[in-house]
């Protein structure tokens, strides 16, 4: 494999840091760009060694004079591949602050693509989300389906996908859009206000607390372990053909309900703690700004989100990259739980 220079935005985050570590071990020059809003320095130390070049900078940075941000462009010189992973992913956080969500998840994508265009980057891999399917009802969600999301997070990502398509069409840029389903694994930020579901369960059980669960139905969602995702991202980076903002699902193709996941993680932890059950419509109640003023958020929309089914059709991804997720849910959850125990 040719050793190249690679930029990873969101490089101190969950996926970016682990991807950066693997590419560094392979001999690539890795530049990790992160404004540290959601990134963590301890993600950048593995086996007591650091890796890559950390650039603490905002992806909204431009080359304009008098900009409040510093210029990003100099870090893209001689770069072969850009993994654009930076963004705000917590749904209620995006809903509470739509301006920042669209600035970071949408407008900044245009900024990263424009810099990549000017600097001659060979390929950009953009991390989108299965949330764009939030109003679709297929049993197995396919990239061919039309998507019409209405929550801020999913909309910001859908519009970003359109920007990728425009840059590919108008400039001939090589771009891949990766729609991540529920990505999980160790190193996720389980201490934040809205942690990923599996990490939240692990955190509560590790502390001998009863987690609050808002969906005890048999509705299923797709969970893909981070190591499987990292393997696919590297296959995408090295694929020989040129892509035109082609969209690929990153998922396991297997659905798990909340009760199934909770049963598994209880068995792994050895804890016999019954969860408390919350009302689905009150899932975002801690974000009080959403319910103030004359136009509060419709609580039925939250219930719909709680009971959303989302399982990936991964046929297109398999046919293109000969990739399938291989990590069993039990093994993945064990790493999540052990990580929470070590850092409780």
C-alpha positions in Angstrom: 0.0 0.0 0.0 1.3 3.4 -0.9 2.0 5.6 2.1 0.2 8.9 1.9 -0.9 12.0 3.8 -4.4 11.7 5.2 -6.6 14.3 6.9 -9.3 13.2 9.4 -11.7 15.9 10.6 -13.2 15.0 13.9 -9.9 13.3 14.5 -10.0 13.3 18.3 -13.5 11.8 18.3 -14.7 8.2 18.6 -14.2 7.0 15.0 -11.6 9.5 13.8 -9.1 8.7 16.5 -9.3 5.0 16.0 -9.1 5.3 12.3 -6.1 7.7 12.7 -4.4 5.2 14.9 -4.8 2.4 12.5 -3.6 4.5 9.5 -0.6 5.7 11.5 0.4 2.2 12.3 0.4 1.5 8.5 2.9 4.3 8.0 0.6 7.0 6.7 1.1 10.6 7.7 -2.1 11.4 9.6 -3.4 14.9 10.3 -6.2 15.0 12.9 -8.3 18.1 12.8 -10.6 18.8 15.7 -11.9 21.9 17.6 -12.2 19.7 20.7 -15.9 20.5 21.3 -16.6 16.7 21.3 -13.1 15.3 20.9 -10.9 14.0 23.8 -7.1 14.0 24.1 -7.2 10.6 25.8 -8.5 9.2 22.5 -5.1 10.1 21.0 -3.0 8.0 23.3 -2.9 4.2 22.6 -0.5 2.0 24.6 1.0 5.1 26.2 2.0 6.5 22.7 0.5 9.4 20.7 -0.1 9.2 17.0 -0.7 11.6 14.2 -0.5 15.4 14.1 -3.3 17.1 16.1 -4.5 20.4 14.7 -6.9 22.1 17.1 -9.0 24.1 14.6 -12.6 24.5 13.5 -13.7 23.1 10.1 -15.6 26.3 9.4 -12.2 28.0 9.1 -11.7 30.0 5.8 -9.0 31.8 4.1 -10.8 35.1 4.2 -9.2 38.1 5.8 -10.4 39.1 9.3 -12.0 35.6 9.7 -12.7 34.6 13.3 -11.3 31.2 12.4 -7.7 30.4 11.2 -7.0 29.1 7.8 -7.4 25.4 7.3 -6.0 25.1 3.8 -2.3 24.7 4.7 -3.1 21.4 6.4 -4.5 20.0 3.2 -1.3 20.4 1.2 -0.2 17.1 -0.5 -3.2 15.2 1.0 -4.4 12.1 -0.7 -7.6 11.3 1.2 -9.8 13.3 3.5 -12.1 11.5 5.9 -14.7 14.1 6.9 -16.1 12.8 10.2 -16.5 16.0 12.1 -20.0 17.1 13.1 -22.7 17.4 15.8 -24.6 14.1 16.0 -26.8 14.3 19.1 -30.3 14.8 17.8 -31.7 17.0 20.6 -28.5 19.1 20.6 -29.0 19.8 16.9 -32.7 20.5 17.4 -32.0 23.0 20.2 -29.4 24.9 18.2 -30.2 24.6 14.5 -27.9 27.4 13.4 -24.8 25.7 14.8 -26.0 22.3 13.5 -26.4 23.6 9.9 -23.1 25.6 10.1 -21.1 22.5 11.2 -23.0 19.6 9.6 -23.8 21.3 6.3 -22.1 24.6 5.5 -18.7 23.4 6.8 -18.9 20.4 4.4 -18.9 22.9 1.6 -15.8 24.5 3.2 -13.9 21.2 3.5 -14.8 20.2 -0.1 -13.8 23.6 -1.5 -10.4 23.3 0.3 -10.0 19.8 -0.9 -10.8 20.9 -4.5 -8.3 23.8 -4.4 -5.6 21.6 -2.9 -6.1 18.7 -5.3 -7.2 16.0 -2.8 -7.7 12.7 -4.6 -10.7 11.4 -2.6 -13.1 12.7 0.1 -15.1 10.2 2.2 -18.0 11.9 4.0 -19.7 10.5 7.0 -23.5 10.8 6.7 -26.1 9.0 8.7 -29.0 6.5 8.6 -31.0 9.3 10.3 -31.8 10.6 6.8 -34.1 7.5 6.6 -36.1 8.7 9.6 -39.4 8.9 7.7 -38.9 5.8 5.6 -40.7 2.6 6.5 -38.9 -0.2 4.6 -37.9 -3.3 6.6 -34.4 -3.0 5.1 -33.4 0.6 4.2 -31.7 1.0 0.8 -29.7 3.8 -0.7 -32.1 3.8 -3.7 -34.9 5.2 -1.5 -35.9 8.8 -1.5 -35.4 10.4 1.9 -37.4 13.2 3.4 -36.2 13.8 7.0 -37.6 16.7 9.1 -35.5 16.8 12.3 -32.6 19.2 12.2 -29.8 16.6 12.5 -31.0 14.4 9.6 -31.8 17.5 7.5 -28.3 18.9 8.0 -26.8 15.6 6.8 -29.2 15.3 3.8 -28.3 18.7 2.6 -24.6 17.9 3.1 -25.0 14.9 0.9 -26.5 17.2 -1.8 -23.4 19.4 -1.5 -21.2 16.4 -2.0 -23.2 15.5 -5.1 -22.9 19.1 -6.5 -19.1 19.1 -6.0 -18.7 15.8 -7.7 -20.9 16.8 -10.6 -19.5 20.3 -11.2 -15.8 19.7 -10.4 -15.4 16.0 -11.2 -14.3 15.3 -7.6 -14.0 11.8 -6.2 -16.4 11.6 -3.3 -17.9 8.7 -1.3 -20.9 9.2 1.0 -21.0 6.7 3.9 -24.3 6.4 5.7 -23.5 5.2 9.2 -26.1 3.2 11.1 -25.9 3.0 14.9 -22.1 2.8 15.4 -21.0 1.5 18.7 -17.9 0.4 20.6 -15.4 1.4 23.3 -14.2 5.0 23.4 -17.6 6.5 22.8 -18.3 9.5 25.0 -20.6 7.9 27.5 -20.4 10.8 30.0 -22.1 13.4 27.7 -25.7 14.6 28.2 -27.0 12.4 25.3 -24.6 9.4 25.1 -25.1 6.7 22.5 -27.6 4.1 23.7 -25.2 1.1 24.2 -22.7 3.3 26.1 -25.5 4.8 28.2 -26.6 1.3 29.3 -23.0 0.3 30.1 -22.4 3.4 32.1 -25.5 3.0 34.2 -24.9 -0.7 34.9 -21.3 -0.2 35.7 -22.4 2.3 38.3 -25.1 -0.1 39.6 -27.8 2.3 38.5 -31.1 1.4 36.8 -31.1 2.9 33.3 -34.2 4.7 32.1 -35.5 3.1 28.9 -38.1 4.8 26.7 -38.8 2.0 24.3 -39.6 -1.6 25.4 -41.1 -2.6 22.1 -39.8 -5.1 19.5 -38.9 -2.3 17.1 -35.4 -3.0 15.8 -32.4 -0.9 14.8 -29.1 -1.8 13.1 -25.9 -1.7 15.2 -22.5 -1.9 13.6 -19.3 -2.3 15.6 -16.6 0.3 15.2 -13.9 -2.1 14.0 -16.1 -3.3 11.2 -16.6 0.3 10.2 -12.9 1.1 10.3 -12.2 -1.8 8.0 -14.7 -0.6 5.5 -13.5 3.0 5.6 -10.0 1.8 4.7 -11.3 -0.4 1.9 -13.1 2.7 0.6 -9.9 4.7 0.8 -8.0 2.2 -1.4 -10.7 1.3 -3.9 -9.3 1.8 -7.4 -12.3 3.3 -9.2 -13.5 6.8 -9.1 -16.8 7.7 -7.2 -19.3 10.4 -7.9 -20.8 11.0 -4.5 -22.0 7.4 -4.4 -23.9 6.5 -1.3 -23.2 3.4 0.7 -24.9 2.1 3.9 -22.6 1.1 6.7 -24.6 -1.3 8.9 -24.7 -4.9 9.9 -28.0 -5.7 8.2 -29.3 -7.2 11.5 -31.8 -5.5 13.8 -31.9 -5.6 17.6 -34.7 -4.3 19.8 -34.0 -2.4 23.0 -35.1 -5.3 25.3 -32.8 -7.6 23.4 -29.8 -5.3 23.8 -30.6 -4.8 27.5 -30.8 -8.5 28.1 -27.4 -9.1 26.5 -25.6 -6.3 28.4 -27.1 -7.5 31.7 -25.8 -11.0 31.0 -22.4 -9.6 30.1 -22.2 -7.4 33.2 -23.6 -10.0 35.5 -26.1 -7.4 36.9 -29.7 -8.1 37.6 -31.0 -4.5 37.6 -34.5 -3.8 36.2 -34.7 -0.6 34.1 -37.1 2.1 34.8 -39.5 2.9 32.0 -39.9 6.4 30.7 -42.7 7.9 28.6 -41.5 8.1 25.0 -42.8 11.6 24.5 -40.7 12.8 27.4 -37.4 11.5 26.0 -36.0 15.0 25.3 -37.5 16.7 28.3 -34.1 17.7 29.6 -33.8 20.0 26.6 -36.2 22.6 28.0 -35.6 25.2 25.3 -37.5 22.9 22.8 -40.7 23.3 24.9 -40.6 27.0 25.7 -42.3 29.8 23.8 -45.5 29.8 21.8 -44.4 27.0 19.5 -43.1 24.0 21.5 -41.8 20.9 19.9 -44.6 18.4 19.1 -44.2 15.6 21.6 -45.6 13.1 19.2 -42.6 13.7 16.9 -40.4 12.5 19.8 -42.4 9.3 20.2 -42.1 8.6 16.5 -38.4 9.0 16.7 -38.2 6.7 19.8 -40.2 3.9 18.0 -38.3 4.3 14.7 -37.2 1.1 13.0 -33.9 1.3 11.1 -32.1 -1.7 9.6 -29.7 -1.4 6.7 -29.8 -3.1 3.4 -26.1 -3.7 2.8 -26.2 -5.4 -0.5 -24.8 -2.4 -2.5 -21.9 -2.0 -0.1 -21.1 -5.7 -0.2 -21.2 -5.8 -4.0 -18.9 -2.8 -4.3 -16.4 -3.5 -1.5 -16.8 -7.2 -0.7 -17.5 -6.1 2.9 -19.8 -7.4 5.6 -19.9 -6.6 9.3 -18.6 -9.6 11.3 -18.5 -8.6 15.0 -21.2 -10.3 17.0 -23.3 -8.0 19.1 -22.3 -9.9 22.3 -18.6 -9.3 21.7 -19.1 -5.7 20.8 -21.2 -5.0 23.9 -18.6 -6.7 26.1 -16.0 -4.1 25.0 -18.4 -1.3 25.6 -19.2 -2.5 29.1 -15.5 -3.1 30.0 -14.6 0.4 28.8 -17.3 1.9 31.0 -16.2 -0.1 34.0 -12.6 1.0 33.6 -13.6 4.7 33.5 -16.5 4.9 35.9 
